[in-house]
Amino acid sequence: MTDFTAYEVKKLLSITAAQPRLLSLKNHFSTSTPAMSQNNNADFKLDKLFDVKGKVALITGGGSGIGLMATQALAVNGAKVYIVGRTEEKLERVAEVYGKDIAGEIIPIAADISKKDEIKKLVEHIKSREKCLCILFNNAGISINTQQTEAKSAEEMSANLFDDENETFEMWTDTYRTNVPQLYFMTTAFLPLLQAAHQHNDNFSGTVINNSSISGIVKTSQHHFAYNASKAAAIHLTSMLANEITQNGLRIRVNSVAPGVFPSEMTASESDDKQKSHIPREKYAEKVPASRPGEDRDMANAILFLATNQYLNGQTVAVDGGYILSAGSGP
């Protein structure tokens, strides 16, 4: 039997005690995973890459347009989707038409998200039914007034823009109120439920998607200064929220989608009996490099990407058929 000195015994005990800590550090900093050490082809299947099955989502303005496109994209692929708006009839119609024979659910809730009390009630309602909120799509928005911006003189331009009786401080305030503050108040109100998404869904961070617009990126006013200014604010607000949430160590991602021209009640002025809007393809044949307006599946692709990509945070994804390329972006 080998005899050890007191020094050698102390050294052996020290090494033995350190082994669990060294193993823990190795596992923490290791760049390899079990999936990387073997054939992981299954992880590249579409149902894995864009998996929203069983996820809980809430979409504002889900009764038509881009909100409805997002609702279908998520619900058809297995998510439980709460759609929120002020017109209960529209929401009920969406659930009736698009909620049948799908993997997920569409659940309508009438609420006015321009009021903090209503948002608080909405949070409590979701909290009473769900353990968490996985996906929040802040989609509701408005555009009130358009203007003639082209002019041949300073006098004509001033008359077009300043003397327009529909262009008022109240109109600017109403546009901003709908398009910007609701993103802030909805996101901050739902933070606890969004954070809980990570606890109840392995390797899935709660995610917020703000519907901004390429109108907040391009340098042209597109004949509506107030709308474009509000959408630029929405994009910057997205960045600030993403930063502050990350700085506080929360597992919540915040991004925005910036659509180009898509059919909606805002761009087409109306919806049909199935809550869908239509824009003639030829109308944008010369205005967009893609030679057409956006289609439902174009937006559905983007929403699924934003919702499921766990490495995307603080970004604005433009889905515009190349419109920004032709119009040019601002600073």
N, C-alpha and C positions, 0 to 999 in steps of 0.2 A: 504494500500500500504506500502510495506516495505521500510524503509529509509536506505540507505547505506552511510557509511562514505567515505570520500575521498580516504582513503587507500584501502577499499574494492572495490570501483569502479575501481581504478587503477589496482588492482590484477585481477579483472574479465576481463578487457580489454586486459591485458597481456596474460591471458590464451586463450582468443578468438583469438588473433593474432597469437598465437603459434600453434593452431590446424592444419592449412594447412601444416605447416612445419613438424609437427609430423607425419601427414598422409603420406607426401611425403617420409619421412625417413622410415616409416613402409613398404611402398610399395617397396622402393629401396632395403631394406635388407631382405625382406620376402623370405623364401625358398619355399613357396607354389605358385602354379600357378592355374589359373582357370581349366586347364586340369587335375591337380592333385587332385582336389576336386570333380571330377566326373569321370564317366567311360570314359577312354580315349583309349579304344581298337582300335579305328580307326587310332590312331597315330602309331600303331604297324603293320599296313599293309605294304607290301613291297613297294607299290607305294608312301608311305609316308616316309619310312625309307631311301629309295634310290632315292628320287625325284630329277631328273635333267631336268624335263620338262620345256621348255622355257629358259633354261640356255644357255649362250654363251660360247663356248669352243674354244681353239686354241691348236692344236697338231702339234709339229714339227716331221718330219719323219713319217707322217701319211700315207705314201703310201704303207707300207708293215709292216710285223712283228708285234711287240708289239704296235707300233703306230696305225696300222690298227685295232688291237683288241680293243684298247681304243676308237678309232673312232666309231666302231660299238656299243660298250657298251653304249656310250653316245648318239649317234644319234638315235639309235633304241628306246631309252627311252625318246625321245622328245627334246634333246638338239640340238642347231644349232652349228655345228662343222666345224671350219675352219681348213683345213689340209695344212700344209706347207712343202715344200721340194724343192730341186733343179731340179728334173725331172718332168716337167709338165705332161708328158704323163702318168706317174704312178699315179699321183694325179687325173687326169681326169678319168682314168680307175677305180679307187676306187669309185669316185662319181657316175660313170655310173653303176657299178655292185652292190654297196651296198647302194646307195642313193634312191632307188625306194621303194615305198610302206612302208615307215617308218614314225614314229611320228615326227622325227626331220629332219635336213638337213645336207648334207655334201657339203662343199664349198671349192674347191681347190684354193690355192694361191702359185705360184712359187716364191721362195725367197731363198737367201743364207744367213742363219742366222749366218755364221761365220764372217760377216762383220757388223760393227756398222751402217753404212749408210743404209744397207738393212733392219736391224732391225728397224731403225727409220722410214723408209718408210712403213714397215709392221704395226707399231703402228698407223701411220697416216691413213693407209687404214682401219684398224679395227675401229678406232675412227670416221671415216667419215660414217660408216655404223651402229655402235652400241653405245649404251649409256654406256656400261660397258663390261668387260670381267670377266666372273664368274670362269672359269677353264682354267688354263694354264698348259699343259703337255709338259714339256721339255724332249723330248724323243730321239732326234737324237744322234747317237753315232757311233763310228767305233772301230774296232780292226784290226791292220795291219799285225803284224808279230807274228809267234809262234816259240818257241825254244825247243830244246832238253835239259831238265833240269837235267835228271838223268845222273849220272857219277860215275865212280869207282875211280877217282883220282882228285886232285886239278887241275892238268894239263888238264885233259879231260873236267872238268867243266868250266875252264877258256876258253878253245877253243870253247866249245858249246855256251857260253854266250857272250864272248868278241869278238871272231874272226868271229862271224856270220856277214857276209857282209850286211845283211838286218837290223841288229840291229844298228841303227845310232842315233845320236843326233836329226837329222831331223825327224826320225820316231817317236821318243819319243815326240818331240814337236808337230808334227801333231796329234798324238793320244790325247795328253793333250788338244790341241787347240780345237778339236771337242768335247771332252767329258766333259770339265769343264767350260771354259770361257763363252760358249753360255748359260749355266744355269744362270750365273751371269748377263750377259748383257740382256738376254731376260726378266728375272724377274724384274730387276731394271727399264728397259724401260717401262714395262707395269704396274708399280705400280699404277699410277693414275687410269687407267681403272679397275684394280683389286680392288682398294679401292672403286670405284664407284659401284661395285657389291653389296655391303652391303646396299647402299642407294636405289638401285632399286629392291632388292630382300629381303624381310623381313626375318630377322634371318638367312641370308646366307652370310657368309664371303667369299670374294674372295679367291681362293685357287690355290696354285702352287704345282704341282707334278713333281718332278725331277726323271727321270729314272736313277737310279744308277745301282747297280748289287750286287749279293752276292760275286762277284769277288773282291769287295772292302771291304769285311768283312772276308772272309776265309784267313787262314794263308798260304795256298799253292799259288804258282804263277800261277797254271793252264797252265803253258808253255807260258805265256805272261805277263811278268813283267810290261811293260809299260801300258797295258790296266788295269791291276788290281790296279796299283798305281793311275791311273787317276780316277778310280771309287771310290777309298778310298777318294780321294780329293773331289769328287762330293758329297759324304755323309757328309763330314765335312763342305763343303760349304753350304749344305742344312741347317745344324744346325746353322751356323753363320747367314745366311739370315733370318731364322725364328726368331732368337734372336733379331737381330737389328730391324727388322720390328715390332716385338712386343714391343720392348723398345720405339719405336716412336709412340706407341698407334694406329697403323693402324690395321684395321680389315681384315687382310690377313693372311691365314695360309700357311705354307710351309712345305711340307713333301716329302719323297722320297719312291719310290717303288724299291725294290731290287730283281729283278727276278733271278731265277735259269735258267735252260736250257729251252728255249722256241723256237719254230720254227721261224726263221727269215732269212733274206738274209745273216746275219752275221754268224749264226750257221749252216744253211743248204746250204749256198752259192748261192741260187737262189730262185726265186718265180715262181709260175705257171701263167697261163693267167688270173687268178683272184687275182693276187698279194699275194697269200698265199704260205707259205713255209711248208715243211714237213720233220720231223725227224722220222725215224723208231722207234717204241715203244721199240723194243727189244734192240736197241742200248744203252739204259740207264737202262735196266733191273737190272744190277748189280752195277750201279754207283750211283743210287739215291734211298733212302729208299722207295719212292713212286713207284719205279720200272718202271718209264716212264718219258718222258719229259713233260713240262707243256702244257696245252691245252688252246685254246682261252677263254673258259669260266672261267678258273682259273684266268687269267689275268683280264677279264671283272669284275669278283667279286671284285678283289682288287681295280681296278680303281674307281668303283662306291662307295666303302667304303671310299677310300681316299678323293673323291670329295665331299661326302655328310656328313661325320661325323664332326660336328662342334666343337667337343671337342678334336680333334686330331691336334697337332701342333708340329713341330720340330722333327718328328719321322721318322724312316726308317722301312718300313714294308717288311720283306723278304717273298717272295712267291717262294719257291724253292723245294718243295717236300721232305724236310728234308735234303737237300744237306749239309747245314752248320753243321748239327748234325754229319754227317759222316766225313766231311772234317776238321772240327774244325775251330773256329774263331780266328782271330788275337787279338792283344791287344785292 
